[in-house]
Amino acid sequence: MPTYHEILTTDLSTLTTAAERWDGMAKELNKQETAYRRDVHGITLRPTFAGESRQAANARFGVRLTEFQSAQTEAKAIASLLRDAHTQFVDLRKKLESARDDAIAKGMKVSDQGVVSYDTEKLSPGDRQELAHDPDSQESVRKSVASWQARIDQCVKDVDDADKGVEVAFTAVVKGPDMGDGTTPGFNGKAQGDIEKYEAQEADDIARRVAKGERVSAADLAELRRAFRDNKGDNAFSQTFLVGLGPDSTIKFTNELNHLAYSSDKSHENVYMDLQSALADTVASATQVPGSVADMPPGSPKFKAWLDSADGAFYRQWMQGLEKYGTKNYGSNSNPLHGYQSFVSMMQQSDTKYDDQFLYQMADDLITAEKNHPGFFTEWGTGHDGIRADALDGLLGVMSRNPDAATHFFDPAGNGSGADHVGNDHLHYLLNARDWPKDVLDRTGFSVIDDPLNRAGLGLALEAAATGHLPLQGNQEPLPTYTHETDQTRVMNGILGELDQGSSTSVPDNLRKPIAWALGEYAPDTHEILGGLNGDDATHMKDGYFPDTKDPGRAHLSTRPDTLVHVMRGLSDDPDAYATLHKAESRYIDAELDKLPKGATGYDQSNPLAKSGAALGTFTAIREDVLNDGRMDAYSKADWKAKVAYHIIGGALTPLYVTTAGGTTIAVGDALQRGVDTWAWDWDNNMKAHADAKANEGINDQFLKSNTEMRILVQEWGRDRFDINTTHGKNQVEGLTNEMLLGHTRGLTDARGYLTDTSN
């Protein structure tokens, strides 16, 4: 392995100098070819030279002429490889230098051998004294040094990977199918000047042997990992590798890696899983399409023209091959394993963002496959370790990593725009028409259960499609702000319409949280719908959305209120989903109250309060309907309320920040949180003061009641506007609370009607 010092001090210009000389060699060989063709080979073409001797000479001289031509090809390829190597090494050295400079800027020292240490000389005497005696400071320094050392070490390793790739290429470039006639060393007339292509060919050879089940040495597996690592994101490597392997062997390759990881060689499981992840990255790189689904819709003339071009040839042939082998059974008749199942499982091993065109076509092909082969994604018996039978749902999970792709795929209005704009029924098929696969535990047909992961991928994809960002995770919460584009809003409206089954709407388990997280972001719109006073919502109710007048690229949701309430009720069977929606609404009410100018009177003051009350009245009706469900016993009711309490208390207390998808922390501001904080704070303090479970259930009942929340929200809002310690200020707050309570009664009445109206 090259050292840190060698990387920074080696004169890389020698590579380009050598390349120039090899180019010169090619020119000299061309001169020799010309002379040989004229003075030697040309003799055999003269009419005066006839008979068997002429034929023999022509053949022998023709071999030599070909050697001159092959030698030129090889020389030019070597020159190209040298320049390729120079480009790679220069780029990697710059990255190492950048890492070193960044470390120094952060208070580190980096020795000539690349060893990182903390530069105490830059510290003041007081800081040095503190570091010498403070264990926390010492631990912080150790972590920082280790982090910078790891970055520099990785840069050195990247150079080593590239160096080995160069070695692979220079070993291969002097070998070829036309290496002379056996009596001379010969030259490679098929030589190539691309390092990545030679690496791909060697990687292809190793992968083929793995796919065949042959024993492959640890050294070869290490080389395969290196090749993938060194060429991540390189299109030439990725396409060359996949062309050589083909869809059939690619599926066999991932099957064998999966088999080795889960059943054979557990000691090297990480090696095989790493190779699966690297293979997924390679597929993602190779299947990039230059235009998005919106710009170049599948099936459009523009897309078809690209497929017929040289650039689109690989994609077309690869997708055709995948369609052919995706339905092939690589397992047994009793426990089938179809190519699509293996392929999607491999895709799931990496967090790579796949191209939206590729995901769109893959999902369409999977839908076509299951329509043509009913039961295609059924899991039989124990299935296959590491591979989920429902490849379509698995692919939708992968799609959620590319929110734009998910939006295009689920947009009911189509997969493009303009003249190429056509519709699709993906939402309807996946939410209503699809017969979701089962797990058949034995062949008798009596032990059939629902797949516990049913719709898990669909839920993530729907959330991404309706919000335009990655699905939320962990303690992330929806931020109720107006940010949605027209196609995202159209998807959200479509989701609500497809899920609405009237007053008895039931939402599948794995869809409740992700859809609630998505809908929580639409609180500015659902607030207006539930408030029942906005004329725009009524005017555009048929469409389900309408464009924003200030920003035409964005839109507002205007779903029918009964549909919205039905779906919110279905989501609320999950207490976390209910709490998410309730808290998003409460935060938005805080923001709306904060917008009211001091001194506002009349409708300017009463309408926002009335709408807020009506929205909270809807949540009261939904909560009543959940708790009055005949299927819910006393324990389940208490458990539901406790989980709602835990979610609201745990998430609403300060600090006033929301972590968004991608890990970005945003200050949501006092306006979104103040009243919710006080509500949750009082709730939490009451819970802590009573250890008795029955008493806590009563506290949950009290604080879940909207009139408690409304009194707290208005009082906290009123502190900035009125002196609530005076009779006048107290009366103002109580009067405004009454405005909200009246709105609550209206919203409660409407929602109860929606939840009991079976005529729909």
Order of alpha helices (4+ residues) and beta strands (2+ residues): alpha-alpha-alpha-beta-beta-alpha-alpha-alpha-alpha-alpha-alpha-alpha-alpha-alpha-alpha-beta-alpha-alpha-beta-beta-alpha-alpha-alpha-alpha-alpha-beta-beta-alpha-alpha-alpha-alpha-beta-beta-alpha-alpha-alpha-alpha
